[in-house]
């Protein structure tokens, strides 16, 4: 069978597995069928496979590297593969739904005692989550998988892989839209909610125990002379154990496109097999014996690295190559990859739904298929072109999946060119240290310290490239990019025939200049779904909501941060000059400080505020807001709990505060809490609502609280009620908070409670501006990745950014300062321009004029 035929069968198996993944309710999915129907479908697959065999001799079907398969047989084999894998996946899902734990989850009950064995290591921030194989429930013998999340206190007694635990738990149903969906693809059928810390009641067997012994001694050795961050990276590089790697550092690796370095994959398997084969050769073993020893070492290495999907893929390929060598036959690596994928999906169809498996297969295919071609054609010396081709091939292979997530780091190629050799050096040193650690931890610590310089280089590289832009699916589908690529392709083809044709690079520059020049004057882009953008304004809050309304987009700004300059910069970047609603949550400067500037510079239809007049002495910015609204003739709409209004196709309901003053006079408690509901999902904007307001909502309106997105109240402070986050049950929670703020925001207990609710948490101090798009109840997050840095010095208003764009700009000298005339008919004097004029520096004045004109072009006409 040819390599292309093997890939057709593998692709068919993958499609079949996706059709049968758990959690699907469609009638065409085998996951929704009864077990008998899935078994019947599997029988159909067997019949088709037998029919394919009947079309030719068995040797032809079994040939891994030889003759091409007949088209009819290939079609039958592909159908058989898809049907068999779909039946296996659907059958597993159907049987799981009829198990003891699934039935208990569907019937509310009290706590039960379970005895289980850990199948995965604890993973995640705070405490972490873990997959268990449950063996007894309330004295009944079972054999089903479940998952649980432990808080930081419970995690102190968390089991390692192979250990048995006993705990009092509540059994809950899986949520197939969040972490529960991932757990289901790891064969979990229910969630366990422990009510107390688990107790270890049994140790792993000798084989798993040996791997745990190796991991522990190596981790101890790595920490002897390396700091926690570099020691965590080294253990992840060698054994795949990421428990010691700081969460922030791992996110930095993800941002820079270097996360694959700390995931055990093919390069680790290659190093292990190479070392074992070399040692076996030195021991005088024959070829078959060497490969047999390598197969045994490979199986043990899979246990050591905890059978990650990428390890399973690499190990399956390695086993196929070794087995073919023992049989005296060679095998193409591309062919081995296709066969490995098919075999693994037949063994575990749920692998098709695991992101790690998809990325591993895609990247490996890119390296095997694209890298050789790219390495030959990339310019530069061969020692640089080959690694660049491998990196680029891996990125292109994984790109389809990465683009559906947060995109691809634009700096991933240079980052990998620097970090991959450093990682290889650190990994080689780490493997030697891991071997030595089994005899002497002190000596291994000295060896591990030698990995310090390459580890530092990896960390510095990740931090350098993490802040760069990201390539997303929307960017690739941009008409500007598509037009530019089309023109470049046409210029390249024309240049081959007519040498005097302009160079493709010049064509690209001219095309981009011609297309991008009018962009600043265009209106802001419309949205197709409910979009929430939490702007990075430091220690404050500003949330932009955009909702389709049939003819365009309706926009509401909820709070404006402490400084209007930062908020206006964000809005100017989006070419926003008009707001349908400007909502103020409460009278504190970190929320209301930017309101007057927004009212001065943008067209606002109405200002929504709470029912009570602010009496706090700190509410000066609110009084200035009212004066700015009156000057701009903006209607002020006072709202209270129960009030509703529309925003495009969304309905906005005011949940708090009530109009009776029962929440007292504290501004935080009187925050205007809004629930925005659209066909795409719900968003809850909580302002700075504290215990009293949240407890009132839990008593009076618990059914109105659930939302897909939660703006976490009071910057994630300790004033959040304990049960509030569980009642909202958000898929995503965003905390607007300033880096290094003096208030201790966010509170670790709030982060823990959000984690207990399976909520993805984004923070503006770590992720910068965060854009969330809701589509059919699901949330797609696009974090900026790095907080927006404040500009040095005082901000030059440059003729009024965003709204007051300069239609006619005249620069005059009035009292020794430069001023600009705006469409609002007022003169705006620039202090920076005044200083430049006073310095009598023509060059400085000219530079400022160019900058001001550039700013006016970015703002566009109103």
VENDAKA-V737246 format. One record per residue. N is the residue number from 1. RES is the residue in one small letter. SS is DSSP state (alpha for helix, beta for strand, coil for the rest). OMEGA is omega in whole degrees, -180 to 180 (999 if undefined). D_CENTER is the distance of its C-alpha to the mean C-alpha in whole Angstrom. Layout:
# VENDAKA-V737246
N RES SS OMEGA D_CENTER
N RES SS OMEGA D_CENTER
This chain:
# VENDAKA-V737246
1 x coil -178 39
2 x coil 179 37
3 x alpha -180 34
4 x alpha 178 33
5 x alpha 178 34
6 x alpha 179 32
7 x alpha 175 29
8 x alpha -180 30
9 x alpha 179 31
10 x alpha 179 28
11 x alpha 178 26
12 x alpha 178 28
13 x alpha -180 27
14 x alpha 178 23
15 x alpha 178 24
16 x alpha 179 26
17 x alpha 179 24
18 x alpha 180 21
19 x alpha -175 24
20 x coil -179 25
21 x coil -179 21
22 x coil 178 22
23 x coil -180 21
24 x coil -177 23
25 x coil -178 26
26 x coil -177 27
27 x coil -178 31
28 x coil -178 30
29 x coil 177 27
30 x alpha 179 29
31 x alpha 180 27
32 x alpha -178 29
33 x coil 172 32
34 x coil -177 35
35 x alpha -179 35
36 x alpha 179 38
37 x alpha 178 37
38 x alpha 178 34
39 x alpha 178 37
40 x alpha 177 39
41 x alpha 177 36
42 x alpha 178 36
43 x alpha 176 40
44 x alpha 178 39
45 x alpha 179 37
46 x alpha 179 40
47 x alpha 179 42
48 x alpha 178 41
49 x alpha 178 40
50 x alpha 178 44
51 x alpha 178 45
52 x alpha 178 43
53 x alpha -178 44
54 x alpha -180 48
55 x coil -179 47
56 x coil -179 48
57 x coil -175 49
58 x alpha -178 47
59 x alpha 178 46
60 x alpha -180 45
61 x alpha -175 42
62 x alpha -177 41
63 x coil -178 42
64 x coil -172 38
65 x coil -169 39
66 x coil -164 42
67 x coil 178 44
68 x coil 178 42
69 x coil 177 41
70 x coil -178 43
71 x alpha -179 41
72 x alpha 179 43
73 x alpha 180 42
74 x alpha 178 38
75 x alpha 180 38
76 x alpha 179 39
77 x alpha 179 37
78 x alpha 178 33
79 x alpha 179 34
80 x alpha 179 35
81 x alpha -179 32
82 x alpha -177 30
83 x alpha -179 32
84 x alpha -179 33
85 x alpha 178 29
86 x alpha 179 28
87 x alpha 179 31
88 x alpha 179 30
89 x alpha -179 26
90 x alpha 179 28
91 x alpha 178 31
92 x alpha -180 29
93 x alpha -179 27
94 x alpha 179 30
95 x alpha 179 32
96 x alpha -179 29
97 x alpha -180 29
98 x coil -177 33
99 x coil -177 33
100 x alpha -177 34
101 x alpha 180 31
102 x alpha 178 29
103 x alpha 179 33
104 x alpha 180 33
105 x alpha -179 29
106 x alpha -179 31
107 x coil -179 34
108 x coil -179 33
109 x coil -179 35
110 x coil -178 35
111 x coil 176 34
112 x beta 177 35
113 x beta 179 35
114 x beta 171 33
115 x beta -173 34
116 x beta 176 31
117 x beta -180 30
118 x beta 180 26
119 x coil 177 24
120 x coil 174 21
121 x coil 176 21
122 x coil -175 19
123 x beta 176 16
124 x coil -179 14
125 x coil 179 15
126 x coil 173 18
127 x coil 177 20
128 x beta 179 17
129 x beta -171 17
130 x beta 175 20
131 x beta -179 21
132 x beta 168 25
133 x beta -176 28
134 x beta -177 30
135 x beta 177 34
136 x beta 175 36
137 x beta -180 35
138 x coil 178 38
139 x coil -180 40
140 x beta 179 40
141 x beta 177 39
142 x beta 174 35
143 x beta -179 33
144 x beta 179 30
145 x beta 175 26
146 x beta 177 24
147 x beta 175 21
148 x beta 174 21
149 x beta 180 20
150 x beta 174 22
151 x coil -174 22
152 x coil -180 23
153 x coil -180 27
154 x alpha -177 27
155 x alpha 178 24
156 x alpha 178 27
157 x alpha -178 29
158 x coil 180 26
159 x coil 169 27
160 x coil -177 26
161 x coil 178 26
162 x coil 178 30
163 x coil 177 31
164 x beta -179 32
165 x beta 173 32
166 x beta -176 34
167 x beta 171 32
168 x beta -174 33
169 x beta 165 30
170 x beta -178 30
171 x beta -179 29
172 x beta 180 26
173 x coil 177 25
174 x coil 169 21
175 x coil -173 19
176 x coil -179 17
177 x coil -177 15
178 x coil 179 12
179 x alpha 177 13
180 x alpha 178 16
181 x alpha 177 15
182 x alpha 179 14
183 x alpha 179 17
184 x alpha 179 19
185 x coil 169 18
186 x coil 173 19
187 x coil 173 23
188 x beta -179 22
189 x beta -179 25
190 x beta 175 24
191 x beta 176 23
192 x beta 178 25
193 x beta -177 25
194 x beta 178 28
195 x coil 176 30
196 x coil -179 31
197 x coil 179 30
198 x coil 178 31
199 x beta 178 34
200 x beta -178 34
201 x beta 180 36
202 x beta -178 36
203 x coil 179 35
204 x coil 176 34
205 x coil -173 36
206 x alpha -177 37
207 x alpha 176 35
208 x alpha 178 32
209 x alpha 179 34
210 x alpha 179 34
211 x alpha 179 31
212 x alpha 178 30
213 x alpha 179 33
214 x alpha -178 32
215 x alpha -177 28
216 x alpha -178 30
217 x alpha 179 32
218 x alpha 179 30
219 x alpha 178 28
220 x alpha 179 31
221 x alpha -179 32
222 x alpha -177 29
223 x alpha -177 29
224 x alpha -176 33
225 x alpha 178 33
226 x coil 175 29
227 x coil -173 27
228 x alpha -177 24
229 x alpha -178 21
230 x alpha 176 23
231 x alpha 178 25
232 x alpha 178 21
233 x alpha -179 20
234 x alpha 179 23
235 x alpha 177 23
236 x alpha 180 20
237 x alpha -172 21
238 x alpha -174 24
239 x alpha -178 24
240 x coil -179 20
241 x coil -176 20
242 x coil -175 17
243 x coil 180 19
244 x coil -179 20
245 x coil 180 18
246 x coil -178 17
247 x alpha -180 13
248 x alpha -180 13
249 x alpha 178 14
250 x alpha 177 12
251 x alpha 176 9
252 x alpha 176 12
253 x alpha 179 12
254 x alpha -179 8
255 x alpha -177 9
256 x alpha -178 13
257 x coil -178 12
258 x coil -177 14
259 x alpha -178 12
260 x alpha -179 14
261 x alpha -177 17
262 x alpha 173 16
263 x coil -179 16
264 x coil -176 20
265 x coil -173 20
266 x alpha -178 23
267 x alpha 177 24
268 x alpha 180 25
269 x alpha 180 27
270 x alpha 179 29
271 x alpha -180 30
272 x alpha -179 31
273 x alpha 179 33
274 x alpha 180 35
275 x alpha -179 36
276 x alpha 179 37
277 x alpha 179 39
278 x alpha 179 40
279 x alpha 178 42
280 x alpha 177 43
281 x alpha 178 45
282 x alpha 179 46
283 x coil 177 47
284 x coil 179 49
285 x coil 178 48
286 x coil -177 48
287 x alpha -178 45
288 x alpha 180 45
289 x alpha 178 45
290 x alpha -180 42
291 x alpha 177 40
292 x alpha 177 41
293 x alpha 180 40
294 x alpha 177 37
295 x alpha 177 36
296 x alpha 178 36
297 x alpha 179 34
298 x alpha 179 31
299 x alpha 179 31
300 x alpha 180 32
301 x alpha 176 29
302 x alpha 176 27
303 x alpha -179 28
304 x alpha -176 27
305 x coil 173 23
306 x coil 169 23
307 x coil 173 23
308 x coil -178 19
309 x alpha 180 18
310 x alpha 177 19
311 x alpha 179 22
312 x alpha 179 23
313 x alpha -178 23
314 x alpha -180 24
315 x alpha 178 27
316 x alpha 177 28
317 x alpha 180 29
318 x alpha 179 30
319 x alpha 178 33
320 x alpha 180 34
321 x alpha 179 35
322 x alpha 180 37
323 x alpha 178 38
324 x alpha 177 39
325 x alpha 178 41
326 x alpha 178 43
327 x coil 179 44
328 x coil -178 45
329 x coil 175 43
330 x coil 179 40
331 x coil 176 37
332 x coil -179 34
333 x alpha 178 31
334 x alpha 177 30
335 x alpha 180 32
336 x alpha 179 31
337 x alpha -180 27
338 x alpha 180 28
339 x alpha 179 30
340 x alpha 179 28
341 x alpha -179 25
342 x alpha -179 28
343 x alpha -179 29
344 x alpha 180 26
345 x alpha 174 25
346 x alpha 180 29
347 x alpha -179 28
348 x coil -177 25
349 x alpha -177 24
350 x alpha 175 21
351 x alpha -178 19
352 x alpha -179 19
353 x alpha -180 16
354 x coil -176 14
355 x alpha -178 11
356 x alpha 179 13
357 x alpha 180 16
358 x alpha 179 15
359 x alpha -180 14
360 x alpha 180 17
361 x alpha -180 19
362 x alpha -180 18
363 x alpha 179 18
364 x alpha 177 21
365 x alpha 178 23
366 x alpha 179 22
367 x alpha -176 24
368 x alpha -174 27
369 x alpha -172 27
370 x alpha -173 26
371 x alpha 179 27
372 x alpha -180 30
373 x alpha 180 31
374 x alpha -179 29
375 x alpha 179 30
376 x alpha -172 34
377 x alpha 179 33
378 x coil 179 31
379 x coil 177 33
380 x coil 180 34
381 x coil -174 36
382 x alpha -180 35
383 x alpha 177 33
384 x alpha -177 31
385 x alpha -178 30
386 x alpha 176 30
387 x alpha 178 27
388 x alpha 178 25
389 x alpha 178 26
390 x alpha -180 24
391 x alpha -179 21
392 x alpha 178 21
393 x alpha 178 22
394 x alpha 180 19
395 x alpha -180 17
396 x alpha 179 18
397 x alpha -180 18
398 x alpha -173 15
399 x alpha -178 14
400 x alpha 178 15
401 x alpha -178 12
402 x alpha -179 9
403 x alpha 178 11
404 x alpha 179 10
405 x coil -178 6
406 x coil 179 6
407 x coil -176 9
408 x beta 178 11
409 x beta 179 12
410 x coil 180 16
411 x coil -175 17
412 x alpha -179 16
413 x alpha 177 19
414 x alpha 179 22
415 x alpha 180 19
416 x alpha 179 20
417 x alpha 179 23
418 x alpha -170 24
419 x alpha -176 22
420 x alpha 176 22
421 x alpha 178 26
422 x alpha 179 25
423 x alpha 178 23
424 x alpha 178 26
425 x alpha 180 29
426 x alpha -179 27
427 x alpha 179 26
428 x alpha 177 30
429 x alpha -179 31
430 x alpha 179 29
431 x alpha 177 30
432 x alpha 180 34
433 x alpha 180 33
434 x alpha 178 32
435 x alpha -179 35
436 x alpha -177 37
437 x alpha 180 36
438 x coil 176 37
439 x coil -177 40
440 x coil 179 40
441 x alpha -179 37
442 x alpha 179 39
443 x alpha 179 39
444 x alpha 178 36
445 x alpha 178 34
446 x alpha 179 37
447 x alpha -180 35
448 x alpha 179 32
449 x alpha 178 32
450 x coil 179 33
451 x coil -178 29
452 x alpha -179 29
453 x alpha 178 29
454 x alpha 177 27
455 x alpha 177 24
456 x alpha 178 25
457 x alpha 178 24
458 x alpha -178 21
459 x alpha 180 20
460 x alpha 178 22
461 x alpha 179 20
462 x alpha -179 17
463 x alpha -179 17
464 x alpha -173 19
465 x alpha -177 17
466 x alpha -175 14
467 x coil -177 15
468 x coil 180 16
469 x coil -180 15
470 x beta 177 12
471 x beta -178 14
472 x coil 179 12
473 x alpha 179 14
474 x alpha 180 16
475 x alpha -180 17
476 x alpha 179 19
477 x coil -178 20
478 x coil 177 22
479 x alpha 179 26
480 x alpha -179 26
481 x alpha -179 25
482 x alpha 178 26
483 x alpha 180 30
484 x alpha 179 29
485 x alpha 179 29
486 x alpha 179 31
487 x alpha 179 34
488 x alpha 179 33
489 x alpha 179 33
490 x alpha 179 37
491 x alpha 179 38
492 x alpha 179 37
493 x alpha -179 39
494 x alpha -178 42
495 x alpha 177 42
496 x alpha -178 43
497 x alpha -179 46
498 x coil -174 47
499 x coil -178 46
500 x coil 176 47
501 x coil 180 44
502 x coil -179 42
503 x coil -180 39
504 x alpha 179 36
505 x alpha 178 34
506 x alpha 177 36
507 x alpha -180 36
508 x alpha -180 32
509 x alpha -180 33
510 x alpha -180 35
511 x alpha 179 33
512 x alpha 180 30
513 x alpha -179 33
514 x alpha -178 35
515 x alpha -174 32
516 x alpha -176 30
517 x alpha -179 33
518 x alpha -175 33
519 x alpha -179 30
520 x alpha -178 30
521 x alpha 180 33
522 x coil 176 31
523 x coil 179 30
524 x coil -179 26
525 x coil 176 24
526 x coil 178 24
527 x coil 178 21
528 x coil -179 22
529 x coil 177 20
530 x coil -176 19
531 x beta -179 17
532 x beta 179 17
533 x beta 176 16
534 x beta -173 16
535 x coil 178 18
536 x coil -179 18
537 x coil -179 22
538 x coil -180 22
539 x coil -178 24
540 x coil -178 24
541 x coil 171 23
542 x coil -176 23
543 x beta 177 21
544 x beta 175 21
545 x beta 179 21
546 x beta -174 22
547 x beta 175 24
548 x beta -179 25
549 x coil 178 29
550 x coil 180 31
551 x coil -178 32
552 x coil -178 29
553 x beta 173 27
554 x beta -175 28
555 x beta 175 26
556 x beta 173 26
557 x beta -180 26
558 x beta -174 25
559 x coil -174 27
560 x coil 176 27
561 x coil -178 26
562 x coil -174 29
563 x coil -179 30
564 x alpha -178 30
565 x alpha -178 30
566 x alpha -179 26
567 x alpha 179 25
568 x alpha 176 28
569 x alpha 179 26
570 x alpha -179 23
571 x alpha 178 25
572 x alpha 177 27
573 x alpha -179 24
574 x coil 178 23
575 x coil -179 27
576 x coil -178 27
577 x coil -176 31
578 x beta 176 31
579 x beta 175 30
580 x beta -179 31
581 x beta 169 31
582 x beta -174 30
583 x beta 178 30
584 x coil -177 31
585 x coil -178 30
586 x coil -170 32
587 x coil 169 35
588 x coil -171 33
589 x alpha -179 32
590 x alpha 176 29
591 x alpha -174 28
592 x alpha -175 31
593 x coil -178 32
594 x coil -176 31
595 x alpha -178 32
596 x alpha -180 36
597 x alpha 179 34
598 x alpha 179 32
599 x alpha 178 35
600 x alpha -168 37
601 x alpha -176 35
602 x coil 171 33
603 x beta -178 35
604 x beta -180 34
605 x beta 179 36
606 x beta 179 36
607 x beta -180 35
608 x beta -180 34
609 x beta 179 35
610 x coil -174 36
611 x coil -171 39
612 x coil 174 41
613 x coil 179 42
614 x coil 177 41
615 x coil -179 43
616 x coil 179 41
617 x coil -179 43
618 x coil -174 39
619 x coil -179 39
620 x alpha -180 40
621 x alpha 178 37
622 x alpha 178 37
623 x alpha 176 41
624 x alpha 177 40
625 x alpha 179 38
626 x alpha 180 41
627 x alpha 179 43
628 x alpha 178 40
629 x alpha 179 40
630 x alpha -180 44
631 x alpha -179 44
632 x coil 180 42
633 x coil 178 43
634 x coil -179 40
635 x beta 178 41
636 x beta -176 40
637 x beta 179 38
638 x beta -175 39
639 x coil 176 37
640 x coil -178 37
641 x coil -179 35
642 x coil -180 36
643 x coil 178 36
644 x beta 171 34
645 x beta -177 33
646 x beta 174 32
647 x beta -174 29
648 x coil 179 29
649 x coil -179 28
650 x beta 174 27
651 x beta 180 29
652 x beta 179 29
653 x beta 177 30
654 x beta -180 31
655 x beta -178 31
656 x beta 6 32
657 x coil 173 35
658 x coil -178 38
659 x coil -175 41
660 x coil 179 43
661 x coil -176 42
662 x coil 180 41
663 x coil 177 38
664 x coil -175 41
665 x coil -179 40
666 x coil -175 37
667 x coil -179 35
668 x coil -179 32
669 x coil -179 33
670 x coil 178 34
671 x coil 175 31
672 x coil 180 31
673 x beta -176 28
674 x beta 170 27
675 x beta -180 25
676 x beta -178 24
677 x beta 177 24
678 x beta 177 24
679 x coil -179 24
680 x coil -179 20
681 x beta -176 20
682 x beta 177 21
683 x beta 177 20
684 x beta 178 21
685 x beta -170 22
686 x coil 180 24
687 x coil 176 25
688 x coil -179 27
689 x coil -176 28
690 x coil -173 30
691 x alpha -173 31
692 x alpha -179 34
693 x alpha -179 32
694 x alpha 178 29
695 x alpha 176 32
696 x alpha 178 34
697 x alpha 178 31
698 x alpha 179 31
699 x alpha -169 35
700 x alpha -172 35
701 x coil -178 32
702 x alpha -179 30
703 x alpha -180 29
704 x alpha -175 28
705 x coil -175 25
706 x coil -178 23
707 x coil 178 20
708 x coil -178 16
709 x beta 177 15
710 x beta 166 17
711 x beta -172 18
712 x coil -172 19
713 x alpha 173 23
714 x alpha 174 25
715 x alpha -180 22
716 x alpha -177 21
717 x coil -177 24
718 x coil -178 27
719 x coil 176 28
720 x coil 179 26
721 x coil -172 28
722 x coil -174 27
723 x coil -172 27
724 x alpha -176 25
725 x alpha 176 21
726 x alpha 179 22
727 x alpha 177 24
728 x alpha 178 22
729 x coil -176 19
730 x coil 171 16
731 x coil -179 13
732 x beta 172 11
733 x beta -179 14
734 x beta 180 14
735 x beta 176 16
736 x coil -172 18
737 x coil 179 20
738 x coil 179 22
739 x coil 177 21
740 x coil -179 24
741 x coil -176 25
742 x coil -175 29
743 x coil -178 28
744 x coil 178 26
745 x coil -5 23
746 x coil 180 21
747 x coil -178 23
748 x alpha -180 21
749 x alpha 177 23
750 x alpha 177 21
751 x alpha -180 17
752 x alpha -180 19
753 x alpha 176 20
754 x alpha 176 17
755 x alpha 178 15
756 x alpha 178 18
757 x coil -180 18
758 x coil -177 14
759 x coil 171 13
760 x beta -175 9
761 x beta 173 11
762 x beta -179 10
763 x beta -178 13
764 x alpha 178 15
765 x alpha 179 17
766 x alpha -173 13
767 x alpha -177 11
768 x coil 177 14
769 x coil -177 14
770 x beta 178 12
771 x beta -178 12
772 x beta 178 12
773 x beta -180 13
774 x beta 179 15
775 x beta 178 16
776 x coil 177 19
777 x coil 178 17
778 x beta -175 14
779 x beta 174 11
780 x beta -176 9
781 x beta 175 7
782 x beta 178 8
783 x beta 177 9
784 x coil 177 12
785 x coil 179 10
786 x coil 180 14
787 x coil 178 17
788 x coil -178 19
789 x coil 177 22
790 x coil 180 26
791 x coil -179 28
792 x coil 175 31
793 x coil -179 34
794 x coil -178 35
795 x coil 176 34
796 x coil -175 36
797 x coil 172 36
798 x coil 174 37
799 x coil 178 39
800 x coil -179 36
801 x coil 175 33
802 x coil -172 31
803 x coil -172 34
804 x coil 180 37
805 x coil -173 37
806 x coil 173 40
807 x coil 173 42
808 x coil -178 45
809 x coil 176 45
810 x coil -179 48
811 x coil -177 48
812 x beta 177 51
813 x beta 177 53
814 x beta -179 53
815 x coil 176 54
816 x coil 179 53
817 x beta 176 49
818 x beta -179 47
819 x beta 179 46
820 x beta -179 44
821 x beta -177 45
822 x coil -179 43
823 x coil 177 43
824 x coil 173 43
825 x coil 179 47
826 x coil 177 46
827 x beta 177 46
828 x beta -177 43
829 x beta -178 44
830 x coil 177 42
831 x alpha 180 43
832 x alpha 178 41
833 x alpha 178 44
834 x alpha 179 47
835 x alpha -179 46
836 x alpha -180 46
837 x alpha -180 49
838 x alpha -180 51
839 x coil -179 50
840 x coil -178 52
841 x coil 180 49
842 x alpha -178 49
843 x alpha 179 46
844 x alpha 180 44
845 x alpha 178 45
846 x alpha 179 45
847 x alpha 180 41
848 x alpha 180 40
849 x alpha 179 42
850 x alpha 179 40
851 x alpha 180 37
852 x alpha 178 38
853 x alpha 178 38
854 x alpha 179 35
855 x alpha -180 33
856 x alpha 178 36
857 x alpha 179 34
858 x alpha -178 31
859 x alpha 179 32
860 x coil -179 33
861 x coil 180 36
862 x coil 999 36
